[in-house]
């Protein structure tokens, strides 16, 4: 969700939770899901920077 900081800024809050039933699945897929989540957040941040700091609005 978005939390207003002032008239020209907000904070984006994203909560991701994933759970695996077994320890083997957790050890195998946990790092993959973590990296995928980090990649998506990085892409979101880069695009927001392009749009809002680069004047694309």
PDB file of N, CA, C and O in Angstrom:
ATOM      1  N   UNK A   1       0.831  -1.176   0.000  1.00  0.00           N
ATOM      2  CA  UNK A   1       0.000   0.000   0.000  1.00  0.00           C
ATOM      3  C   UNK A   1       0.875   1.238   0.000  1.00  0.00           C
ATOM      4  O   UNK A   1       2.094   1.147   0.149  1.00  0.00           O
ATOM      5  N   UNK A   2       0.258   2.385  -0.166  1.00  0.00           N
ATOM      6  CA  UNK A   2       0.967   3.652  -0.221  1.00  0.00           C
ATOM      7  C   UNK A   2       0.670   4.447   1.043  1.00  0.00           C
ATOM      8  O   UNK A   2      -0.474   4.512   1.495  1.00  0.00           O
ATOM      9  N   UNK A   3       1.702   5.046   1.602  1.00  0.00           N
ATOM     10  CA  UNK A   3       1.535   5.902   2.775  1.00  0.00           C
ATOM     11  C   UNK A   3       2.037   7.299   2.401  1.00  0.00           C
ATOM     12  O   UNK A   3       3.194   7.466   2.017  1.00  0.00           O
ATOM     13  N   UNK A   4       1.168   8.287   2.516  1.00  0.00           N
ATOM     14  CA  UNK A   4       1.546   9.663   2.186  1.00  0.00           C
ATOM     15  C   UNK A   4       2.590  10.165   3.171  1.00  0.00           C
ATOM     16  O   UNK A   4       2.466   9.974   4.381  1.00  0.00           O
ATOM     17  N   UNK A   5       3.620  10.810   2.635  1.00  0.00           N
ATOM     18  CA  UNK A   5       4.643  11.433   3.473  1.00  0.00           C
ATOM     19  C   UNK A   5       4.444  12.942   3.510  1.00  0.00           C
ATOM     20  O   UNK A   5       4.545  13.568   4.565  1.00  0.00           O
ATOM     21  N   UNK A   6       4.163  13.514   2.354  1.00  0.00           N
ATOM     22  CA  UNK A   6       3.790  14.919   2.236  1.00  0.00           C
ATOM     23  C   UNK A   6       3.071  15.079   0.901  1.00  0.00           C
ATOM     24  O   UNK A   6       2.692  14.085   0.281  1.00  0.00           O
ATOM     25  N   UNK A   7       2.880  16.319   0.452  1.00  0.00           N
ATOM     26  CA  UNK A   7       2.124  16.539  -0.784  1.00  0.00           C
ATOM     27  C   UNK A   7       2.805  15.962  -2.022  1.00  0.00           C
ATOM     28  O   UNK A   7       2.133  15.649  -3.005  1.00  0.00           O
ATOM     29  N   UNK A   8       4.119  15.817  -1.985  1.00  0.00           N
ATOM     30  CA  UNK A   8       4.857  15.370  -3.164  1.00  0.00           C
ATOM     31  C   UNK A   8       5.578  14.049  -2.975  1.00  0.00           C
ATOM     32  O   UNK A   8       6.446  13.701  -3.776  1.00  0.00           O
ATOM     33  N   UNK A   9       5.237  13.313  -1.938  1.00  0.00           N
ATOM     34  CA  UNK A   9       5.973  12.068  -1.689  1.00  0.00           C
ATOM     35  C   UNK A   9       5.082  11.045  -0.994  1.00  0.00           C
ATOM     36  O   UNK A   9       4.149  11.389  -0.268  1.00  0.00           O
ATOM     37  N   UNK A  10       5.396   9.799  -1.237  1.00  0.00           N
ATOM     38  CA  UNK A  10       4.726   8.716  -0.520  1.00  0.00           C
ATOM     39  C   UNK A  10       5.723   7.580  -0.326  1.00  0.00           C
ATOM     40  O   UNK A  10       6.772   7.524  -0.968  1.00  0.00           O
ATOM     41  N   UNK A  11       5.373   6.705   0.554  1.00  0.00           N
ATOM     42  CA  UNK A  11       6.185   5.524   0.825  1.00  0.00           C
ATOM     43  C   UNK A  11       5.378   4.320   0.354  1.00  0.00           C
ATOM     44  O   UNK A  11       4.204   4.178   0.694  1.00  0.00           O
ATOM     45  N   UNK A  12       6.011   3.461  -0.427  1.00  0.00           N
ATOM     46  CA  UNK A  12       5.361   2.248  -0.903  1.00  0.00           C
ATOM     47  C   UNK A  12       5.718   1.127   0.061  1.00  0.00           C
ATOM     48  O   UNK A  12       6.892   0.887   0.343  1.00  0.00           O
ATOM     49  N   UNK A  13       4.709   0.451   0.558  1.00  0.00           N
ATOM     50  CA  UNK A  13       4.918  -0.652   1.495  1.00  0.00           C
ATOM     51  C   UNK A  13       4.435  -1.932   0.834  1.00  0.00           C
ATOM     52  O   UNK A  13       3.263  -2.057   0.477  1.00  0.00           O
ATOM     53  N   UNK A  14       5.337  -2.866   0.676  1.00  0.00           N
ATOM     54  CA  UNK A  14       5.034  -4.141   0.029  1.00  0.00           C
ATOM     55  C   UNK A  14       5.413  -5.255   0.985  1.00  0.00           C
ATOM     56  O   UNK A  14       6.542  -5.312   1.472  1.00  0.00           O
ATOM     57  N   UNK A  15       4.476  -6.126   1.246  1.00  0.00           N
ATOM     58  CA  UNK A  15       4.731  -7.270   2.107  1.00  0.00           C
ATOM     59  C   UNK A  15       4.546  -8.537   1.289  1.00  0.00           C
ATOM     60  O   UNK A  15       3.471  -8.783   0.743  1.00  0.00           O
ATOM     61  N   UNK A  16       5.593  -9.330   1.207  1.00  0.00           N
ATOM     62  CA  UNK A  16       5.534 -10.606   0.496  1.00  0.00           C
ATOM     63  C   UNK A  16       5.780 -11.722   1.489  1.00  0.00           C
ATOM     64  O   UNK A  16       6.728 -11.676   2.273  1.00  0.00           O
ATOM     65  N   UNK A  17       4.931 -12.709   1.449  1.00  0.00           N
ATOM     66  CA  UNK A  17       5.113 -13.875   2.306  1.00  0.00           C
ATOM     67  C   UNK A  17       4.943 -15.121   1.452  1.00  0.00           C
ATOM     68  O   UNK A  17       3.974 -15.247   0.703  1.00  0.00           O
ATOM     69  N   UNK A  18       5.880 -16.027   1.572  1.00  0.00           N
ATOM     70  CA  UNK A  18       5.718 -17.319   0.921  1.00  0.00           C
ATOM     71  C   UNK A  18       6.208 -18.384   1.874  1.00  0.00           C
ATOM     72  O   UNK A  18       7.131 -18.171   2.660  1.00  0.00           O
ATOM     73  N   UNK A  19       5.572 -19.525   1.786  1.00  0.00           N
ATOM     74  CA  UNK A  19       5.847 -20.596   2.729  1.00  0.00           C
ATOM     75  C   UNK A  19       5.885 -21.918   1.975  1.00  0.00           C
ATOM     76  O   UNK A  19       5.093 -22.152   1.063  1.00  0.00           O
ATOM     77  N   UNK A  20       6.805 -22.766   2.366  1.00  0.00           N
ATOM     78  CA  UNK A  20       6.937 -24.086   1.752  1.00  0.00           C
ATOM     79  C   UNK A  20       6.676 -25.150   2.796  1.00  0.00           C
ATOM     80  O   UNK A  20       7.000 -24.986   3.972  1.00  0.00           O
ATOM     81  N   UNK A  21       6.085 -26.242   2.348  1.00  0.00           N
ATOM     82  CA  UNK A  21       5.663 -27.273   3.299  1.00  0.00           C
ATOM     83  C   UNK A  21       6.825 -28.085   3.860  1.00  0.00           C
ATOM     84  O   UNK A  21       6.767 -28.517   5.012  1.00  0.00           O
ATOM     85  N   UNK A  22       7.857 -28.298   3.091  1.00  0.00           N
ATOM     86  CA  UNK A  22       8.960 -29.124   3.564  1.00  0.00           C
ATOM     87  C   UNK A  22      10.278 -28.389   3.556  1.00  0.00           C
ATOM     88  O   UNK A  22      10.446 -27.393   2.852  1.00  0.00           O
ATOM     89  N   UNK A  23      11.219 -28.891   4.349  1.00  0.00           N
ATOM     90  CA  UNK A  23      12.518 -28.218   4.440  1.00  0.00           C
ATOM     91  C   UNK A  23      13.291 -28.306   3.130  1.00  0.00           C
ATOM     92  O   UNK A  23      14.024 -27.379   2.786  1.00  0.00           O
ATOM     93  N   UNK A  24      13.142 -29.405   2.394  1.00  0.00           N
ATOM     94  CA  UNK A  24      13.829 -29.528   1.107  1.00  0.00           C
ATOM     95  C   UNK A  24      13.288 -28.490   0.124  1.00  0.00           C
ATOM     96  O   UNK A  24      14.058 -27.840  -0.583  1.00  0.00           O
ATOM     97  N   UNK A  25      11.976 -28.339   0.081  1.00  0.00           N
ATOM     98  CA  UNK A  25      11.372 -27.320  -0.781  1.00  0.00           C
ATOM     99  C   UNK A  25      11.828 -25.931  -0.367  1.00  0.00           C
ATOM    100  O   UNK A  25      12.151 -25.096  -1.212  1.00  0.00           O
ATOM    101  N   UNK A  26      11.853 -25.688   0.930  1.00  0.00           N
ATOM    102  CA  UNK A  26      12.265 -24.381   1.456  1.00  0.00           C
ATOM    103  C   UNK A  26      13.705 -24.083   1.057  1.00  0.00           C
ATOM    104  O   UNK A  26      14.010 -22.973   0.621  1.00  0.00           O
ATOM    105  N   UNK A  27      14.584 -25.055   1.201  1.00  0.00           N
ATOM    106  CA  UNK A  27      15.999 -24.846   0.866  1.00  0.00           C
ATOM    107  C   UNK A  27      16.190 -24.694  -0.640  1.00  0.00           C
ATOM    108  O   UNK A  27      17.066 -23.952  -1.085  1.00  0.00           O
ATOM    109  N   UNK A  28      15.374 -25.395  -1.422  1.00  0.00           N
ATOM    110  CA  UNK A  28      15.512 -25.352  -2.875  1.00  0.00           C
ATOM    111  C   UNK A  28      14.896 -24.094  -3.471  1.00  0.00           C
ATOM    112  O   UNK A  28      15.536 -23.388  -4.251  1.00  0.00           O
ATOM    113  N   UNK A  29      13.657 -23.820  -3.100  1.00  0.00           N
ATOM    114  CA  UNK A  29      12.921 -22.746  -3.744  1.00  0.00           C
ATOM    115  C   UNK A  29      12.968 -21.414  -3.003  1.00  0.00           C
ATOM    116  O   UNK A  29      12.709 -20.373  -3.608  1.00  0.00           O
ATOM    117  N   UNK A  30      13.284 -21.417  -1.732  1.00  0.00           N
ATOM    118  CA  UNK A  30      13.340 -20.179  -0.963  1.00  0.00           C
ATOM    119  C   UNK A  30      14.249 -19.128  -1.576  1.00  0.00           C
ATOM    120  O   UNK A  30      13.818 -17.992  -1.776  1.00  0.00           O
ATOM    121  N   UNK A  31      15.494 -19.475  -1.882  1.00  0.00           N
ATOM    122  CA  UNK A  31      16.388 -18.489  -2.491  1.00  0.00           C
ATOM    123  C   UNK A  31      15.905 -18.011  -3.864  1.00  0.00           C
ATOM    124  O   UNK A  31      16.109 -16.852  -4.225  1.00  0.00           O
ATOM    125  N   UNK A  32      15.269 -18.900  -4.623  1.00  0.00           N
ATOM    126  CA  UNK A  32      14.753 -18.527  -5.945  1.00  0.00           C
ATOM    127  C   UNK A  32      13.630 -17.496  -5.796  1.00  0.00           C
ATOM    128  O   UNK A  32      13.617 -16.484  -6.495  1.00  0.00           O
ATOM    129  N   UNK A  33      12.696 -17.754  -4.891  1.00  0.00           N
ATOM    130  CA  UNK A  33      11.603 -16.814  -4.659  1.00  0.00           C
ATOM    131  C   UNK A  33      12.133 -15.500  -4.104  1.00  0.00           C
ATOM    132  O   UNK A  33      11.648 -14.433  -4.480  1.00  0.00           O
ATOM    133  N   UNK A  34      13.099 -15.557  -3.236  1.00  0.00           N
ATOM    134  CA  UNK A  34      13.688 -14.349  -2.669  1.00  0.00           C
ATOM    135  C   UNK A  34      14.328 -13.500  -3.763  1.00  0.00           C
ATOM    136  O   UNK A  34      14.127 -12.286  -3.803  1.00  0.00           O
ATOM    137  N   UNK A  35      15.089 -14.125  -4.642  1.00  0.00           N
ATOM    138  CA  UNK A  35      15.731 -13.396  -5.733  1.00  0.00           C
ATOM    139  C   UNK A  35      14.694 -12.820  -6.695  1.00  0.00           C
ATOM    140  O   UNK A  35      14.837 -11.690  -7.160  1.00  0.00           O
ATOM    141  N   UNK A  36      13.655 -13.591  -6.993  1.00  0.00           N
ATOM    142  CA  UNK A  36      12.595 -13.099  -7.880  1.00  0.00           C
ATOM    143  C   UNK A  36      11.909 -11.877  -7.271  1.00  0.00           C
ATOM    144  O   UNK A  36      11.641 -10.902  -7.974  1.00  0.00           O
ATOM    145  N   UNK A  37      11.628 -11.923  -5.986  1.00  0.00           N
ATOM    146  CA  UNK A  37      10.996 -10.788  -5.306  1.00  0.00           C
ATOM    147  C   UNK A  37      11.915  -9.570  -5.342  1.00  0.00           C
ATOM    148  O   UNK A  37      11.455  -8.460  -5.608  1.00  0.00           O
ATOM    149  N   UNK A  38      13.192  -9.762  -5.081  1.00  0.00           N
ATOM    150  CA  UNK A  38      14.146  -8.648  -5.124  1.00  0.00           C
ATOM    151  C   UNK A  38      14.223  -8.043  -6.517  1.00  0.00           C
ATOM    152  O   UNK A  38      14.295  -6.823  -6.660  1.00  0.00           O
ATOM    153  N   UNK A  39      14.210  -8.884  -7.543  1.00  0.00           N
ATOM    154  CA  UNK A  39      14.262  -8.413  -8.924  1.00  0.00           C
ATOM    155  C   UNK A  39      13.034  -7.571  -9.256  1.00  0.00           C
ATOM    156  O   UNK A  39      13.154  -6.526  -9.895  1.00  0.00           O
ATOM    157  N   UNK A  40      11.858  -8.018  -8.826  1.00  0.00           N
ATOM    158  CA  UNK A  40      10.628  -7.261  -9.091  1.00  0.00           C
ATOM    159  C   UNK A  40      10.624  -5.923  -8.362  1.00  0.00           C
ATOM    160  O   UNK A  40      10.209  -4.912  -8.928  1.00  0.00           O
ATOM    161  N   UNK A  41      11.078  -5.907  -7.125  1.00  0.00           N
ATOM    162  CA  UNK A  41      11.129  -4.652  -6.365  1.00  0.00           C
ATOM    163  C   UNK A  41      12.130  -3.693  -6.997  1.00  0.00           C
ATOM    164  O   UNK A  41      11.851  -2.499  -7.107  1.00  0.00           O
ATOM    165  N   UNK A  42      13.283  -4.192  -7.411  1.00  0.00           N
ATOM    166  CA  UNK A  42      14.274  -3.342  -8.071  1.00  0.00           C
ATOM    167  C   UNK A  42      13.715  -2.737  -9.356  1.00  0.00           C
ATOM    168  O   UNK A  42      13.925  -1.555  -9.628  1.00  0.00           O
ATOM    169  N   UNK A  43      13.003  -3.540 -10.146  1.00  0.00           N
ATOM    170  CA  UNK A  43      12.402  -3.045 -11.389  1.00  0.00           C
ATOM    171  C   UNK A  43      11.354  -1.971 -11.092  1.00  0.00           C
ATOM    172  O   UNK A  43      11.289  -0.958 -11.788  1.00  0.00           O
ATOM    173  N   UNK A  44      10.541  -2.191 -10.070  1.00  0.00           N
ATOM    174  CA  UNK A  44       9.538  -1.201  -9.667  1.00  0.00           C
ATOM    175  C   UNK A  44      10.217   0.115  -9.289  1.00  0.00           C
ATOM    176  O   UNK A  44       9.777   1.186  -9.708  1.00  0.00           O
ATOM    177  N   UNK A  45      11.277   0.036  -8.506  1.00  0.00           N
ATOM    178  CA  UNK A  45      11.993   1.240  -8.066  1.00  0.00           C
ATOM    179  C   UNK A  45      12.624   1.977  -9.236  1.00  0.00           C
ATOM    180  O   UNK A  45      12.562   3.204  -9.302  1.00  0.00           O
ATOM    181  N   UNK A  46      13.231   1.239 -10.159  1.00  0.00           N
ATOM    182  CA  UNK A  46      13.837   1.878 -11.334  1.00  0.00           C
ATOM    183  C   UNK A  46      12.780   2.601 -12.165  1.00  0.00           C
ATOM    184  O   UNK A  46      12.995   3.731 -12.603  1.00  0.00           O
ATOM    185  N   UNK A  47      11.639   1.946 -12.380  1.00  0.00           N
ATOM    186  CA  UNK A  47      10.574   2.558 -13.180  1.00  0.00           C
ATOM    187  C   UNK A  47       9.989   3.779 -12.471  1.00  0.00           C
ATOM    188  O   UNK A  47       9.741   4.803 -13.108  1.00  0.00           O
ATOM    189  N   UNK A  48       9.771   3.682 -11.181  1.00  0.00           N
ATOM    190  CA  UNK A  48       9.258   4.832 -10.432  1.00  0.00           C
ATOM    191  C   UNK A  48      10.231   6.001 -10.523  1.00  0.00           C
ATOM    192  O   UNK A  48       9.816   7.154 -10.648  1.00  0.00           O
ATOM    193  N   UNK A  49      11.517   5.704 -10.461  1.00  0.00           N
ATOM    194  CA  UNK A  49      12.526   6.751 -10.588  1.00  0.00           C
ATOM    195  C   UNK A  49      12.462   7.388 -11.974  1.00  0.00           C
ATOM    196  O   UNK A  49      12.544   8.611 -12.095  1.00  0.00           O
ATOM    197  N   UNK A  50      12.317   6.576 -13.018  1.00  0.00           N
ATOM    198  CA  UNK A  50      12.200   7.102 -14.383  1.00  0.00           C
ATOM    199  C   UNK A  50      10.981   8.004 -14.524  1.00  0.00           C
ATOM    200  O   UNK A  50      11.069   9.099 -15.079  1.00  0.00           O
ATOM    201  N   UNK A  51       9.859   7.541 -14.024  1.00  0.00           N
ATOM    202  CA  UNK A  51       8.601   8.263 -14.203  1.00  0.00           C
ATOM    203  C   UNK A  51       8.555   9.529 -13.364  1.00  0.00           C
ATOM    204  O   UNK A  51       8.197  10.592 -13.873  1.00  0.00           O
ATOM    205  N   UNK A  52       8.910   9.435 -12.092  1.00  0.00           N
ATOM    206  CA  UNK A  52       8.680  10.552 -11.191  1.00  0.00           C
ATOM    207  C   UNK A  52       9.870  11.481 -11.028  1.00  0.00           C
ATOM    208  O   UNK A  52       9.685  12.657 -10.713  1.00  0.00           O
ATOM    209  N   UNK A  53      11.058  11.000 -11.227  1.00  0.00           N
ATOM    210  CA  UNK A  53      12.225  11.895 -11.163  1.00  0.00           C
ATOM    211  C   UNK A  53      12.664  12.311 -12.551  1.00  0.00           C
ATOM    212  O   UNK A  53      13.314  13.343 -12.723  1.00  0.00           O
ATOM    213  N   UNK A  54      12.309  11.506 -13.543  1.00  0.00           N
ATOM    214  CA  UNK A  54      12.705  11.816 -14.909  1.00  0.00           C
ATOM    215  C   UNK A  54      11.706  12.685 -15.644  1.00  0.00           C
ATOM    216  O   UNK A  54      11.953  13.099 -16.776  1.00  0.00           O
ATOM    217  N   UNK A  55      10.579  12.964 -15.009  1.00  0.00           N
ATOM    218  CA  UNK A  55       9.605  13.859 -15.615  1.00  0.00           C
ATOM    219  C   UNK A  55       8.740  13.228 -16.688  1.00  0.00           C
ATOM    220  O   UNK A  55       8.238  13.936 -17.561  1.00  0.00           O
ATOM    221  N   UNK A  56       8.551  11.906 -16.649  1.00  0.00           N
ATOM    222  CA  UNK A  56       7.756  11.231 -17.673  1.00  0.00           C
ATOM    223  C   UNK A  56       6.260  11.345 -17.395  1.00  0.00           C
ATOM    224  O   UNK A  56       5.451  11.035 -18.270  1.00  0.00           O
ATOM    225  N   UNK A  57       5.883  11.771 -16.224  1.00  0.00           N
ATOM    226  CA  UNK A  57       4.474  11.822 -15.810  1.00  0.00           C
ATOM    227  C   UNK A  57       3.635  12.308 -16.887  1.00  0.00           C
ATOM    228  O   UNK A  57       2.420  12.419 -16.722  1.00  0.00           O
TER     229      UNK A  57
END
